[in-house]
């Protein structure tokens, strides 16, 4: 049965498969009443002060120029967009497909444990920072997908294992639910060697304690428990892959 499904899937052209998945997502959102809550690109802009801020290094490498370019494109869409109380930020819905037609460049992406090139490469670093800030602020995590493999060593790791959030347009999204009584917005700043994301709001937001704890080491994988204020919110298993080189 699995082999038959794989064969049928291989017979469907990738653009058609993507369209099918997008229709399925739309129908699921409609069935669960999420469509009115999803943040659209027409959302109002704000100028609230930052309440929580995270910064990560942008590692040098062959694709770093494309990565910076893609992050700047995403920032122009996401910066200061208001997420009202009860609203849901769908990062994929807001950014749209990271295609060459929309200005995105080929950068490094991780597919099935292998590092390759793909349009929109580098956006996962942004989604990971958004995910961490959402946990710190106590926002609801409607959808988040971890990478399947850990491609870093402890010397090359630029963010805690377990704090990642992968994006695959039409298939994997990052969706954050504003469960706070005040509206919020994200603000992105980019330099040659660092990416900074702030969660902004008109009122102070008390941060929650977020931990990513290793809870299992195996020859081919490792386990990470994500905890907020001491309570486990998810558990992820990462296969050990070849170290990343930038």
Secondary structure as the mmCIF struct_conf table of DSSP 4:
data_model
#
loop_
_struct_conf.conf_type_id
_struct_conf.id
_struct_conf.beg_label_comp_id
_struct_conf.beg_label_asym_id
_struct_conf.beg_label_seq_id
_struct_conf.end_label_comp_id
_struct_conf.end_label_asym_id
_struct_conf.end_label_seq_id
HELX_RH_AL_P HELX_RH_AL_P1 UNK A 2 UNK A 11
BEND BEND1 UNK A 12 UNK A 12
HELX_RH_AL_P HELX_RH_AL_P2 UNK A 14 UNK A 31
TURN_TY1_P TURN_TY1_P1 UNK A 32 UNK A 33
HELX_RH_3T_P HELX_RH_3T_P1 UNK A 35 UNK A 37
STRN STRN1 UNK A 38 UNK A 38
HELX_LH_PP_P HELX_LH_PP_P1 UNK A 39 UNK A 40
TURN_TY1_P TURN_TY1_P2 UNK A 41 UNK A 42
HELX_LH_PP_P HELX_LH_PP_P2 UNK A 43 UNK A 44
STRN STRN2 UNK A 45 UNK A 45
HELX_LH_PP_P HELX_LH_PP_P3 UNK A 48 UNK A 49
STRN STRN3 UNK A 50 UNK A 57
BEND BEND2 UNK A 61 UNK A 61
TURN_TY1_P TURN_TY1_P3 UNK A 62 UNK A 63
HELX_RH_AL_P HELX_RH_AL_P3 UNK A 64 UNK A 78
TURN_TY1_P TURN_TY1_P4 UNK A 79 UNK A 80
STRN STRN4 UNK A 81 UNK A 81
STRN STRN5 UNK A 83 UNK A 83
TURN_TY1_P TURN_TY1_P5 UNK A 85 UNK A 86
STRN STRN6 UNK A 88 UNK A 90
HELX_RH_AL_P HELX_RH_AL_P4 UNK A 91 UNK A 95
HELX_RH_3T_P HELX_RH_3T_P2 UNK A 100 UNK A 102
TURN_TY1_P TURN_TY1_P6 UNK A 103 UNK A 103
STRN STRN7 UNK A 106 UNK A 111
TURN_TY1_P TURN_TY1_P7 UNK A 112 UNK A 113
STRN STRN8 UNK A 114 UNK A 119
TURN_TY1_P TURN_TY1_P8 UNK A 120 UNK A 122
HELX_RH_AL_P HELX_RH_AL_P5 UNK A 123 UNK A 137
TURN_TY1_P TURN_TY1_P9 UNK A 138 UNK A 138
STRN STRN9 UNK A 140 UNK A 143
BEND BEND3 UNK A 148 UNK A 148
STRN STRN10 UNK A 149 UNK A 150
TURN_TY1_P TURN_TY1_P10 UNK A 154 UNK A 156
BEND BEND4 UNK A 159 UNK A 159
TURN_TY1_P TURN_TY1_P11 UNK A 161 UNK A 162
STRN STRN11 UNK A 168 UNK A 168
TURN_TY1_P TURN_TY1_P12 UNK A 169 UNK A 171
STRN STRN12 UNK A 172 UNK A 172
STRN STRN13 UNK A 175 UNK A 177
BEND BEND5 UNK A 180 UNK A 182
STRN STRN14 UNK A 184 UNK A 190
BEND BEND6 UNK A 192 UNK A 193
STRN STRN15 UNK A 194 UNK A 201
BEND BEND7 UNK A 202 UNK A 203
HELX_LH_PP_P HELX_LH_PP_P4 UNK A 206 UNK A 209
STRN STRN16 UNK A 210 UNK A 217
BEND BEND8 UNK A 219 UNK A 220
STRN STRN17 UNK A 221 UNK A 228
TURN_TY1_P TURN_TY1_P13 UNK A 229 UNK A 230
STRN STRN18 UNK A 231 UNK A 240
HELX_LH_PP_P HELX_LH_PP_P5 UNK A 242 UNK A 244
#
